[in-house]
Amino acid sequence: GAYRLVYLARHSGQDYLFSLLTGYCDAPAGKPMMPGLYYNPYFPGGAIAMPPPLNDGGVEYEDGTAATISQQAKDVVEFLNW
């Protein structure tokens, strides 16, 4: 899918994809954002149309691992590397 293309197309694709998945935040003061866009400093220009794809507790791990955004992003990157 799209994540695999991003992963393959960029130098340091693993780091970029992890940063993109975990980088959603409020835009800095004075940064205008068009309606329907989300701020992510790791996306060129900082405005991305894709809503944050991960949220804390978004999955349940059988071993009890905390399902943080960071952990889920790590798992996505590892899966794409596989």
HELIX and SHEET records of a PDB file:
HELIX    1   1 ALA A    2  ALA A    9  1                                   8    
HELIX    2   2 GLY A   13  THR A   22  1                                  10    
HELIX    3   3 ILE A   69  ASN A   81  1                                  13    
SHEET    1   A 2 TYR A  38  TYR A  39  0                                        
SHEET    2   A 2 ALA A  47  ILE A  48 -1                                        
END                                                                             
